């Protein structure tokens, strides 16, 4: 669902949501340092896919636009590359705040549940197999979780983004990276599953 920004001249600002984000979202206490310079949005390799971008998203939080914020595609289009964090002149942890808002959206039922489940399964598969997440494999497994035809469509639609990330050095080419002790990882995961089942 795309966030719709109402006419700011006729909207009454409500600071309750902004204060709630400050107190409950990781990094939210630093949001008041944002000076709306747009460096975060300008640095984002996936910004063109977002409906509003981080700068506008923060403005919407300040305006108390909870529904619009939690329905924004920005929360789900963030690739966690941390460029915004590295380049923010005020040291605002933009990625952490966006991730925190995404968690709130998922918890409160704003997130598209089916796609989230597919992505979570793809993410966990990579972490379980390699001890790390390989964005290429996670993405392709996620795309093709919707079926062959849909997977090809999604892959082609995102090809430009992928090439941009490779060019920027944000996505490697070659074999997947994996941790050295995969057996140890599997043993830990098995033990964790046993504890979870017991509790």
N, C-alpha and C positions, 0 to 999 in steps of 0.2 A: 504494500500500500504506500502511495506517495504522500508525503507530508504536505499539507496545504497551509500556506502562511496567510493568515487573515490580514486585512488592512490595518496596519499598525496605528493609523490615526484614530481608528474607532475602537481599538481593543483596550480594555482596562488591564493594566499589569497586575499580576498576582505574584508576590515574592515568596509565597509559601513553598512552591516547588523548588525555586532556586536555593532557598535555605535548606530544604530537605536534601537536595543533591550535595550541597556543601557538607552536610553532617553525615551523610550515609553512603556516598559514592567515593571509592578510592580516588584521591587526587582532587575531589570536589572542593576542598578547602583552598585550593590554589586557583580556582576558576576566576575569583575576583581580581586576579592579576592580569587576566586577558585584556589587552587593549584594542582588540578587534583589528589587528594589522593585516590579517589574512595570510600570514606566512605559512600557517598550517595547511590551509586549503590549497595554496599555491604550490606547496611542496608535495602534496599527496599524489602518488602515481595512479590512484584509482578515483581521484576527485571527480572526473567527468561522469562516473557511474553513480555518484551520490546525488540525491535530490536536493540537498542543501549544503553539504560540506561542513567541516568542523566549526569554522568561524560563525556561520549562521546558526548552527546547532546550539552553540554556546549562547548566542543572542536570544534564541528561543527559550532556553533554560531560564535565563535572566528575566524573560518576559512572562514566565509562569505557564508556558505553552506545553504542559505535560503530555497531552494527547498527541500533539504534533511531533514532539520530540521522540516519544516512545514508538511512534509509527514511522519514523524516518528511516529511509533505506541506508542512511549514513552509518547506522549502528552495525549493519550487516555487510556493508561494502568495505569496511576498514580491513586492510590486510595485515595490520600490526607490523608495519615496516619500521615504525618509530622515527621516520624522517621529521614529522611534526614536533616530536619531543626534542630531537637533536637540534632543530633549527629555531625553535621558539625563543625569541629574544628575552622573554620574561620567565622562562623556565617552567611554563605550564605543562604538566604531564598529560597532554592532549589524548594520547592513545589510551592511557589508563582510565581516563574519564569516559571516553567513548565505550571502552570495554565494560566499564561499570554500568553505564546506562543500558548497554545491551543485555547485561545480566538482569537488570531491573525489568526490562521489556519482556524477557523470556519468562521471568518469575510471575509477572502480572498478566501474562497471556497475550501480549501484543505481537510476539514473534510468530512468524509462519512456522507452525509446529512440524509439518512434514519435512520441509527442507532442512530445518534445524536438526531433526533426527538423522536425516541422511548425512548431513555434514559431520555431525558428532560421531557417527559410526565410521565415516571415512577417516576422520582425524584420529580416532582411537585405533583403528587398524594400523595406521602408519606408526603411531607411538608404540604400539604393541610389537610390531614386526621389527622395527629398527631402533627403538629407544629414542627416536627423534621424529619430528614431523617433516616429511619431504613435501613441500608445497605443491610440486608438480603432480606427485602421485595422489596426494589427498584431493587435489582439485579434479583430476581425471576420474578418480574413483567416485567422487561426489557427482560429477556431471553424468557419468554412466549409470549411476544408481537410479536414474529416472528412465532408463531404457536406452537401447542403441541409438535410435534416431534422435531422441532428445539430447543424448550425450554428445553426438556429433554436432548438433545445432549449437549447444552451449559452448563447446570447444571452439568452434569457428567464430562465434560471437565474441569470445574473450581472447582470441589470438593476438589482437593488437596490444592488449594489456600485458599478456605474457611476454611478448617480444620486448615491450618497454621495460619490464622488470628485469629481463635478461640483460638488456643494454645498460641498465642502471646498476647492474651488479647485485640486484636483490634476489635473483634466482639463478642457481648454478646449472650447468649442463654437465651431464655425466652420470655415473652410478650414484644411487642414493647413499647419503652419509648414514652410518650406523655406529652405535656405541660399541666399545670393545667387548664388554661382558654381556652379551645378549642372554646367555644362560642364567646369569645372576639376575637380570631383569625379569626373566620369565619366572624364576623362583620367587621373587618379591611379589609379582603380580598374582601368582598362584596363592601365596600366603595371604595377601590382601583380600582375595576373593573368598578364602576360607573364613577369615575373620568377619567379613561383611555378611556371609551366609549364616554364621553363628550368631551374630548380633541381630 
